[in-house]
Amino acid sequence: MPDLKKDASEMADKAASVLGRFIRKSRETISEVTQTSRLKLEIKELEARRDEVHMEMGKKVWALYEKGLIKNADLLSLCQDIERIGTDIGAKEKEIEEIRARRDEEEEEADVSEEESGIDSEPEAPAAEPAPPQEPKRPESPEKPIIPIELDETPGQV
């Protein structure tokens, strides 16, 4: 029996040791995930800020380009690309205006041709036949309701 107690004690010690390692590893993993997640969030925030600074820098370079102060060939090329894109946008917007103007002209022509043909509006629908007269409704009586009574039709009885 003493060996059985000893074996049970050793098994309990081993189980506790395994459980302890599992808990320690789990804590380490959770800690690593938490730290890396926090750092990734900070990186995203920094990247967003960097993008904002790039935008601001680009606006300043564009302002210098408009004043003729840019001499760097790479920056000049990029600014000229932006200028061409602006021209393309303007051409597309003008095309949209022309399409809308044509549509408006066609609608006006359609309105004029309807007036010339004598069409003022949609034809009126034929008049509906009058509804047959309805029997007037009786006002509800505030009296007690009448309950029908069955009468015995035996002669001589009332």
Buried (B, 14 or more C-beta within 10 A) or exposed (E): EEEEEEEEEEEEEEEEEEEEEEEEEEEEEEEEEEEEEEEEEEEEEEEEEEEEEEEEEBEEBBEBBEEEEBEEEEBEEBBEEBEEEEEEEEEEEEEEEEEEEEEEEEEEEEEEEEEEEEEEEEEEEEEEEEEEEEEEEEEEEEEEEEEEEEEEEEEEEE
